[in-house]
């Protein structure tokens, strides 16, 4: 999932949370803090084969469902690849186990968009249907940043365990599903409740340098997930009902295939209705989208199929407009339900920008997609980015900038095998005569004397994701802003 605002940064990785009532159904793409209209602004009366539902109403509901469900379907893609499909090259291990990647990500890692290249990852998919789990983290050095990001099926970042949120002293943390009402045992530092029964955990552990990798491996090996019964050393409860896990929509078809709605109906069974969404779930049910019930789009009334396709198109247009209007400032797209206030458009946009991105208080991920002239970035040109003297990013942990090729939003192979520049590299970077720092962003080497400051670009379109881990107030308040990328020459 992507760190980007990315990733795993997970994201990003981004690759958008995803995990947002206005006066008209055509929700303005740039509005924040709103979701969907009710009642419909319907004008058409063509039958779709459902009593009391017109074609226009079905299209409106389909659009709502697309915006609401985009984060869920994208989350499931990752869960399926990481912990269900053992034949998938991205498979990392079963539910309720930590699966560590004891290296930074590279171009061959394609399970989610905009992965970071800063921190070795630790992944877990939690299945909380039968009982809670206990996550154990070890104590570690105060200077080492780490975070375990807990993201529910909606992509809300509902909790954090880590340097900022809980400190570096270690401990046991109980993660409970929405239906659990048991007793908390002793030895638990904190109880965290998820709205959904499936949860993605994205862990990031700071790697200082290549020689530090063995230390990171030791820390990762001590991240543990145990069922609550195992933590208590008691017999396990009855296993949850068997689930026939359906194959996800291929990422390339997710924005156009009606299988999307089949996936959404399947996933709703793992997400009990939130009190604020009862009316919305009822609207979904009015066209047959009900939790865990089959929704065979191939056999639907042709008019309903057309309404679904049009509603999907409308929803994607909203996302595209919203993303363009943000101008790369994506920190408002990620957070918990209280922060996003059921803003489904922002949640869906965040999913497509970079699923798995952190909430702004944990990390900021401004995305640079254009140069200072407003032109899209292209590897056929040369660019620079300069930090003025005494004006490096103000962070409590560290910062980085990472290169991604477009439209894939993935790391791009390059001869230098370098995908990012980050603050731990500062001692090896060459400062400007005035103490500033100029970085060179281009496809070819800028020359021997400048290669230390070179961020290689792919030959075609690209974007740069900045990452500011544990940002200081100046960043959060907007008093310090990312410098722009400058095009060299004409």
N, C-alpha and C positions, 0 to 999 in steps of 0.2 A: 504494500500500500504506500502510497506514496508519500515522501516528504516534499511537500510543495505547498505552498499557499499563495507541498508536496507533501512525502514520503515518509516512507518509512522512516519517513521522513517519513514509510512503510510506505509511509511513508513515508510519496510522495511519495507514497509514496508514495495525493496526489494525489500518484499518481498520485474528491474532491472530497462539515460535516455535515456528510454528506448531508448524514445526517442532518421548512419554514412555513384574515378574512378581508378582503378588500371589496370595493363597491362594484367591480366589474370583473367578469371571468377572465377577460384578456388581461392578465396581471402584467403590469408594467415591469419590464425586465430589470430596471434599475431600482425598483422599490425594495426597501429592506424591512424586515420584521413583519411581512405579510405572508399569508398563504393563499387559500383559495376562496372564491366567492360562494355564497349560498344565500338565496337560491340561484338557479341558473339564469344567465342572460340569454336563454334559448329563444330562438325565433323559428327554427325549422320544425316540421311536424312529421317528417317521413318516419315510417315504422321501422324498427330494428328487430321486431319479433318479440319484444318484451313489453308487457302491459304497462302503460303509464310512462314509458321512456321514449322520447323522440330521438331522432338521429343527432340533433344538435346537443341535446342533453348527454347522450352517450359520448359524443366527441369531447364535451367539457369534462366529463368524469374520467375519460381515458387520459386526457391531458393531466388532470390532477393525479391520477394513479401513476403516470409516468414520472412526474416530478417527485412524488412521494416515494416511489419504488426504486428509482435509479440507484440510490445508495445501498439499498438492501440487495438488489441483484448484483451490484458490483462487489459488495462484501462477500456474498456467497461464492462468486467466482474465485476469490482468493482463498476462502476457506476450503473450497472443493479441491483446488490445486494443491494446497499445502497439507491438508489432513484427511482427505477422503479418497481421492483418485491416486492409488499407489503406482499407477503406470505413468503418471504425469512427471516429466523431468523436474518440475518444481516441487514435487512432494517432499515434505520435511518430517512428517511423523504423525501419529494418531492424535485424537482429541486429548486434552488434559495432560499434555507433556510439553516441556520446553524443548524447542529445537533450535540449536544455536548455529549460527553461521560465523565461524571464527575467522573472518576476513572481511574486508570491505567489498561492497558490491561492484560488479564489473558488467560490461556489455552483454554477457551471456545470461544475465539475470533479467528475465522479462515477465515475471508473474504479475507485476504491477508497475504503473508508470512512475516516473521521477523518483527512483530509489536514491537514497543518499549514499555518498561515498566517503562518509566521515566516521561512522561508528559501526563496528560489527553488530549484527542484529541477533536478537533472540525472539523467536515466534512461538505463540501458543494459540490454539483455538480451543476455547472452553465450552464444554457441553454441560450446562447447569440443570438439565432436566431432572435427573435423579436426586442430586444433592449438591450442596455448594462445594467449592474447592478452596484449598488454602495455598496461597502463593508465599513462598519463603525466599527472602533475599538476604545475602550475606552482608556484614559490615564491610566497608571499604574506605580507602583514603578520602579525606575531605576534599582534596583537589580534583578528584576524578568525578566527572559528571556522568550520571546514569539516569535512565528513566524507563519505566514500564508503563506504557500507554494502554488504557483499557477502553476499547471501542465496541459499542454494542452493534447489533445488526442494522440499526438506523445510521450508523457511523457517528453517533454522538460520542464524544470523548467524555465519558461519564466519570472517570476517575484516573488519578495518576499515583504511582508509587515511584519515588525517585528523589534525587538530590533536592529539588525545589519543594516538592510536596510533602515528603516524609523524612527527608534527611538521609544521611549515609550510614546510619547506625544499624541497619538491617532490621529484620523482624518477620512476623507471620501475619498475613493479611487474608481475611476470609472474604471470598467473592461468592455472593448468593444470587440465585435467579429470582425472578419476579414473584414466584409462587411459594417460596420457602418461608416458613414461620417457625423454625426450630430454635433451640437454645445455643447460645454462643459459648464455647468452651473457654477455659482459661488459656493464657498464652497467646491470645490474638491481639495484635496491636490495633487493628481497625477492621470494621465490618463495612463492606462495600456491596451495594445492591445494584444489579443490572436490570433494566427494563425488559431485556430480551434473554432468551434461554441460550443463545449462542453469542459468544463474545470473541473478538480478536484481541490478542495481546501483542503489542509490538514493543520489544525491548531494544534499547540502544545503550551501548556502553562505550564511553570515550576511549579511543586508542590514541595515545600520545605520539607514538612513532612506531616504526617497524619492530624495534627491539622490545616494545611493550606488549606485543601480541600474546606472548605466553601468560602474562599477567591477566589480560582480558579473558583468555581461555579459562583460567582458574576461576575467575569471577563468574563467568557464564555457567560453568559446570555446577555452581552452587545455587543457581536459580532453580527452584523446585516448584512443581504443582502436584498437590496430593488431594484426593477426595477427602471430604471432611471426616468420613468414617475411618480412613487410613490415619489421618492426623490424630483422631481419638483412639486409635487402635481398637476399633469395634468392627462388627460385621457390616458389610456394605448393604444398603437398601436394595430393593428389587430394581433390576435394570429398567430403564425407560423403554417404552414401546419401540419396536424396531421401525426404522425409517428407510424407505426406499429413496435414497438420495438421487435426485434427478440431475442429469448432466446440465451444466450451465449454458446459457446463451454464449456462443463464441464472442469474444470482445469486439471483433470487427463487425458483428451483426447486432450488437446490443441496442443500438440506436434506431434500428429499422425493422427488426424481426418481431412479429407478434408473439413469438415464444416468450418475450419479455414478460407479458401478462400472465402466462402460465407459471413462470418462475415466481412472480410476485405472489400469486395465490398460494403457491406451495410454501413460501417463506413466512407468510402472515401467521401461520400456526405457531411459530416460535416467538411471536411478538404480541403478547396480550394487549388488548386495546387500551390505550392511555385515555383517561377521562376526557381530555381535551380533544380527542380525535374520534369520539363515538359517532358523531354525525358524519364524519368523513368515511369511516369504515362502512356505515350504512349506505352511503352513496356508492361505494365500491361494490357492495353486495347487490345493489339494484341492477347491476349489469352482469352479475354472476361471479364477481371476484370475492370469494369467501375463503377464510383461512383453512388451508389444507385440503380444499375441495378441488377436484380436477377442473381445469378451464381449457377445454380443447378448442383452441382458436380455429383449427382447420374445419371444424364442423359447425361453426357459428353462422347465423344469418349473414349473407353477404353485405347487407347494409351495416350491420354491427361491426363486421370486420373492417369495412371502410372507415367507420367512425373511430375505431381503435387506431387505425393507421394514421388518420388525420390528427387525432389527439396526441399521438406520439410525436408527430411532426411539429405540432404546436408547442408541445413541451420542450422539445429540443431547441426550437427557435428561441424560446424564452431563455434557456440556459446559455445559448450562444450570445444573445444580446447582453445578458447580464455579465457574462465573462468579459466581453469586449468593453463594456462600460467601466469595469473595475480598473483597467489600465495597469494590471499586474499587482494591484494591492488586494491581496486575498485573505488577509488575516481575519476578516469578519465572517468567513465561510466555515469556520471550524470552532467547535466548542461543545458544551453540554446543552441539554434541552433548555435550561434556564437562560443560557446566554443567547441561543439562536431563536428562542421563543416561537417554535414551530414554523420557522421560515424555511419552507420546503424548497423554495427556489435556490436559496443560498446553499442549503445542504446538498442539493443535486449538483449545483455548480462546483462546489468544493470537491465532490466525488470525481468529477471529470477533470478538474484542475490537478488533483493529486490525492487520491484516496489514502487515508492514513496520516494526513498532516496533523500536526499538533495544534492545540489551542494556543492563542496568541501569548498568554502568560508563560507558557512553557517554551515556545519557540516561534519566531516570526520567519516567514518564508516569502519575502517579496520576489516576484518573478519579473525578470527583465526580458521582454519580448521585442522591444523596439529601441532604436538608438535615440540620441538626443534630438535628432531631426524628425522623429516620429516614423522612421522607416523600419520595416521589419529586418531582423538580423539575418545575415546571410554569409556563409563561410567564404563566398567568393570575394568578400571585402575584408578589410582589416580594421580592428577596433582597439580601443584602450578603455580602461576604467581606472580612475585615479582617486585614491584617498588623500585628502589634503593633510598637511602636517598636523599631528596630534588629533586626528579625526578618524581613527579606526572605529569600527562598530562597537558601541558600548554594551557589553554583555557580561554576565556573571560567569558563564562557562566558556564557550568559544564560538567562532563564526566560520563560515565557509562560503564558497561560491562554486557551483557545479554546472557543467556543460551538458545539455541534452539536445539530441537531434530531433527535428520535427519532420512529420507530424507524430512520430511514434512516442515522443517524450521519454526516450530511453538513453542510456549512456552510449556514446559513440566511440568505437575503436579509434585509436590514434597511435602513431609511431612512438610517442613518448610514454604511452601507457599511463597518462595522467588525465584524470577526469574532474579534478577539483583543485582549488587552492584554498587553504584554510589557515587560521591563525597559528596553530602549532608550527607551521612552516616559516613563520616570520623570521627566525634567525637565519634562514638560508635565502631569503628574498633580498633583492637589491633595492635599497632606498634611493629616492631622488636626492639631488644635492640639497634641497630645502627640508629634507626629512619626510616628504610625502612618499607615497607608494603608488607606482604606475604598473598596472598589469596589462599584458598584451594578449588580446583575444583574436586569434586568426588560425587559418588552416596550416600554414607553413611556419617553420621556425622563424622567430624575429631576429635571429642571429645569436651567436655564441654568448655575447655579453648580456643578452636579455632573456635567455632561455629559462633562467631560474624563475622569472616572473611570467612565464608563458602558460596560458590556458588554451590548449589546442581545441579548435573548432572543426566540426564536420564540413564537408565541401558544400552543403546546401543550407537550407533554413535551420536555425537553431534558437534556443532560448537559454538563459542563464538563471538558475535559481539561487538566490542568496539564502543562507540559513543562519539565524541568530539564536543560539541556544541560551535559554534562561535570560531573556533580554532585560536590561536595566530600564528604569523609568524614562530616560531620555528617548529610548526607542519606542516604548509603549505609548508615550505621550506625543510622539511625532516631532519632538524637538531635534532629533537626529534623523536624517533621511538617507537612504541609499544613494550613492552617486550614480549619475547616468553613464551609460556606455556611449563613448564618443567614436564616431567613424573617422578613421585616419584618411587624410587626403580628400579628394572630391567624390 
